[in-house]
């Protein structure tokens, strides 16, 4: 089990969102021994205590509750914060997943939505929403804490800039002040709306590197975790060329290098 801020250590541009954390990997028993060093912000500098670097632990259960208090940006309290957790049907039906489900429930998490996972199923489109069943269920749970200084007076109200836009699908929040639609009707309305969007988008045409260059766009290579960040191809090639010349010259990277 681990906590991550959105984008904090996932290939991309490494912009972490300090307003919300993702909790993942509920495949370990909460009472298994573990720890995690605390770091500050996006810079990743270890947070120090009187005895040196600080760690959360010594079990996953401890880490969970400690992170739930302070999040991942710092070691200080975060009374206004959000957490999202996803468990699969297999996890929930297993003994370890059931333990975590009890912990999530006791921590004040609420059920948000069930989603299927197209990675493990076919990509065909249905003509109508099925009345029962489903496969590859992933259950999304969320904790939306709103108790500190600066708390929102009504967190269920969307921003006006959102409500001013034309509605594409009925949204679940609308049922809080409207009781003329059942959850089934909402699901059917969302089904129809999402399908219309799917058709509108159409099948994507992926481009080759040459086509990207021909279009005048930069070639941005994907991030490689713990190796290369997401970056323009020219930047990575320049760095690799620089390192290659360093290796040929057999000098320290800290020393000045003649033009190459």
C-alpha positions as CSV (number, residue, x, y, z in Angstrom):
1,X,0.0,0.0,0.0
2,X,1.3,3.4,-0.9
3,X,0.2,7.0,-1.1
4,X,1.0,9.2,-4.0
5,X,0.0,12.7,-5.0
6,X,-1.4,13.0,-8.5
7,X,1.5,12.9,-10.8
8,X,4.1,13.0,-8.0
9,X,6.1,10.0,-9.2
10,X,4.3,8.8,-12.3
11,X,5.9,9.4,-15.7
12,X,4.7,12.7,-16.9
13,X,5.9,16.2,-16.1
14,X,6.0,15.3,-12.4
15,X,3.6,18.0,-11.2
16,X,2.0,16.7,-8.0
17,X,-1.4,17.9,-6.9
18,X,-1.1,18.7,-3.2
19,X,-4.9,18.8,-2.7
20,X,-5.4,15.0,-3.2
21,X,-3.6,11.7,-2.7
22,X,-4.1,8.4,-4.4
23,X,-3.9,5.2,-2.4
24,X,-2.9,2.1,-4.3
25,X,-1.7,-1.5,-4.0
26,X,-4.1,-3.0,-1.4
27,X,-2.4,-6.4,-1.9
28,X,-0.4,-6.3,1.4
29,X,-1.8,-7.1,4.8
30,X,-2.2,-3.9,6.8
31,X,-0.3,-5.4,9.7
32,X,2.8,-6.2,7.7
33,X,5.9,-4.4,8.9
34,X,6.9,-1.5,6.7
35,X,8.0,2.2,6.7
36,X,8.4,5.1,4.4
37,X,10.6,8.1,4.7
38,X,8.8,11.5,4.8
39,X,9.9,14.0,2.2
40,X,8.9,17.7,1.7
41,X,6.9,18.8,-1.2
42,X,7.8,18.0,-4.8
43,X,11.5,18.5,-4.2
44,X,11.7,15.3,-2.3
45,X,14.0,16.5,0.4
46,X,13.8,14.3,3.6
47,X,12.0,15.8,6.5
48,X,14.3,15.9,9.5
49,X,13.6,15.3,13.2
50,X,15.8,15.4,16.2
51,X,17.1,11.9,15.3
52,X,17.5,12.5,11.6
53,X,15.1,11.6,8.8
54,X,11.5,10.9,9.7
55,X,9.6,7.8,8.6
56,X,6.0,6.7,8.8
57,X,5.5,3.1,10.1
58,X,6.2,0.6,11.4
59,X,3.3,-1.2,9.7
60,X,1.2,-0.5,6.6
61,X,-1.8,0.2,9.0
62,X,0.3,2.8,10.8
63,X,1.4,4.4,7.5
64,X,-2.2,4.6,6.4
65,X,-3.4,6.4,9.4
66,X,-0.3,8.7,9.5
67,X,-0.7,9.6,5.9
68,X,-4.4,10.1,6.3
69,X,-3.6,12.9,8.8
70,X,-0.8,14.7,6.9
71,X,-1.0,13.5,3.3
72,X,2.2,13.3,1.3
73,X,3.3,16.9,0.8
74,X,4.7,17.4,4.4
75,X,4.4,16.1,7.9
76,X,2.0,18.8,9.1
77,X,-1.7,18.4,9.5
78,X,-3.9,18.6,6.4
79,X,-7.5,19.0,7.7
80,X,-8.8,19.9,4.2
81,X,-7.8,17.2,1.9
82,X,-9.0,14.4,-0.4
83,X,-8.0,10.8,-0.8
84,X,-9.0,8.3,-3.5
85,X,-8.6,4.6,-3.2
86,X,-9.5,1.8,-5.8
87,X,-9.9,-1.8,-4.9
88,X,-10.7,-4.5,-7.4
89,X,-13.5,-7.2,-6.9
90,X,-10.8,-9.8,-6.3
91,X,-9.2,-7.7,-3.6
92,X,-12.5,-7.0,-1.9
93,X,-13.3,-10.7,-1.9
94,X,-10.0,-11.7,-0.4
95,X,-9.0,-11.6,3.2
96,X,-6.5,-8.8,2.9
97,X,-8.8,-6.6,0.8
98,X,-11.6,-7.1,3.4
99,X,-9.3,-5.8,6.1
100,X,-8.5,-2.7,4.0
101,X,-12.2,-2.2,3.3
102,X,-12.9,-2.2,7.0
103,X,-10.1,0.4,7.5
104,X,-11.4,2.6,4.7
105,X,-14.9,2.4,6.1
106,X,-13.8,3.3,9.6
107,X,-11.7,6.2,8.2
108,X,-14.8,7.8,6.8
109,X,-14.3,6.9,3.1
110,X,-17.4,6.8,1.0
111,X,-18.3,4.8,-2.1
112,X,-18.0,6.9,-5.2
113,X,-18.5,4.7,-8.3
114,X,-17.9,1.2,-9.8
115,X,-16.0,1.2,-13.1
116,X,-15.0,-1.6,-15.4
117,X,-11.5,-2.0,-16.7
118,X,-11.2,-2.2,-20.5
119,X,-7.6,-3.4,-20.1
120,X,-9.0,-6.8,-19.1
121,X,-12.1,-6.9,-21.3
122,X,-13.0,-6.5,-25.0
123,X,-13.5,-3.0,-26.4
124,X,-16.9,-3.5,-28.0
125,X,-19.7,-0.9,-27.5
126,X,-23.1,-1.9,-26.1
127,X,-26.4,-0.7,-27.5
128,X,-27.8,-0.2,-24.1
129,X,-26.8,-0.3,-20.4
130,X,-27.1,-3.8,-19.0
131,X,-29.7,-4.4,-16.3
132,X,-27.4,-6.5,-14.1
133,X,-23.9,-7.8,-13.9
134,X,-20.6,-6.5,-15.2
135,X,-17.0,-7.7,-15.2
136,X,-13.6,-6.5,-14.1
137,X,-15.1,-4.3,-11.3
138,X,-13.0,-1.6,-9.8
139,X,-14.5,0.1,-6.8
140,X,-13.6,3.7,-6.2
141,X,-13.8,5.1,-2.6
142,X,-13.1,8.6,-1.6
143,X,-12.5,10.7,1.5
144,X,-13.2,14.4,1.1
145,X,-12.2,16.0,4.3
146,X,-13.4,19.6,4.8
147,X,-12.9,20.4,8.5
148,X,-10.1,23.0,8.7
149,X,-9.6,26.7,8.3
150,X,-10.7,27.6,4.8
151,X,-13.3,24.7,4.7
152,X,-15.9,25.0,1.9
153,X,-19.4,26.0,3.0
154,X,-20.9,23.5,0.5
155,X,-18.4,21.2,-1.2
156,X,-21.2,19.7,-3.4
157,X,-21.8,22.8,-5.3
158,X,-19.7,22.9,-8.6
159,X,-18.1,26.1,-9.7
160,X,-20.3,28.4,-11.8
161,X,-17.9,28.1,-14.7
162,X,-18.8,24.4,-14.8
163,X,-22.5,24.8,-14.5
164,X,-22.6,27.5,-17.1
165,X,-21.4,25.0,-19.7
166,X,-23.8,22.9,-21.6
167,X,-24.6,19.6,-19.9
168,X,-23.4,16.4,-21.8
169,X,-24.4,13.8,-19.2
170,X,-26.5,13.9,-16.0
171,X,-24.1,14.2,-13.1
172,X,-24.6,12.4,-9.7
173,X,-24.3,15.6,-7.7
174,X,-27.4,16.9,-9.4
175,X,-29.5,14.3,-7.6
176,X,-28.7,15.9,-4.2
177,X,-31.3,18.7,-5.0
178,X,-33.4,16.7,-7.5
179,X,-35.3,13.6,-6.6
180,X,-37.3,13.1,-9.8
181,X,-34.6,10.8,-11.3
182,X,-33.7,7.3,-9.9
183,X,-30.1,6.1,-9.9
184,X,-31.0,3.8,-12.7
185,X,-32.2,6.7,-14.8
186,X,-29.0,8.6,-14.0
187,X,-27.0,5.6,-15.1
188,X,-28.9,5.3,-18.4
189,X,-28.5,9.0,-19.0
190,X,-24.8,8.8,-18.5
191,X,-24.6,5.8,-20.7
192,X,-26.2,7.6,-23.5
193,X,-24.1,10.7,-23.0
194,X,-20.8,8.9,-22.8
195,X,-21.7,6.9,-25.9
196,X,-22.5,10.0,-27.9
197,X,-19.1,11.5,-26.8
198,X,-17.4,8.2,-27.8
199,X,-18.9,8.4,-31.3
200,X,-18.1,12.1,-31.6
201,X,-14.4,11.5,-30.8
202,X,-14.1,8.7,-33.3
203,X,-11.2,6.3,-33.6
204,X,-7.9,8.1,-33.0
205,X,-5.2,8.2,-35.7
206,X,-1.9,7.8,-34.1
207,X,1.1,9.5,-35.8
208,X,4.6,8.4,-36.4
209,X,7.6,10.5,-35.3
210,X,8.0,11.7,-38.9
211,X,4.4,12.8,-39.0
212,X,4.8,14.6,-35.7
213,X,7.8,16.5,-37.0
214,X,6.1,17.2,-40.3
215,X,3.2,18.8,-38.3
216,X,5.8,21.1,-36.7
217,X,5.3,19.6,-33.2
218,X,8.1,18.8,-30.7
219,X,8.8,15.1,-30.3
220,X,8.2,14.6,-26.5
221,X,9.4,11.2,-25.3
222,X,7.6,9.4,-22.5
223,X,9.0,9.4,-19.0
224,X,11.1,6.4,-17.9
225,X,10.6,6.0,-14.2
226,X,13.9,6.5,-12.2
227,X,15.8,7.0,-15.5
228,X,14.6,9.8,-17.8
229,X,11.9,12.4,-17.3
230,X,9.3,13.3,-19.8
231,X,11.2,15.7,-22.1
232,X,11.7,16.9,-25.7
233,X,13.7,14.4,-27.8
234,X,16.3,17.0,-28.5
235,X,16.9,17.5,-24.7
236,X,17.4,13.8,-24.1
237,X,19.7,13.4,-27.1
238,X,21.8,16.4,-26.0
239,X,22.2,15.0,-22.5
240,X,23.1,11.5,-23.8
241,X,25.6,13.1,-26.2
242,X,27.1,15.1,-23.4
243,X,27.4,11.9,-21.2
244,X,28.9,10.0,-24.2
245,X,31.6,12.7,-24.6
246,X,32.3,12.6,-20.8
247,X,32.8,8.9,-21.0
248,X,35.1,9.2,-24.0
249,X,37.1,11.9,-22.3
250,X,37.1,9.9,-19.0
251,X,36.7,13.1,-16.9
252,X,34.4,14.1,-14.1
253,X,31.0,15.7,-15.0
254,X,31.9,18.5,-12.7
255,X,34.9,19.6,-14.8
256,X,34.6,22.1,-17.7
257,X,34.3,20.4,-21.0
258,X,35.5,21.7,-24.3
259,X,32.9,22.4,-26.9
260,X,31.8,19.3,-28.8
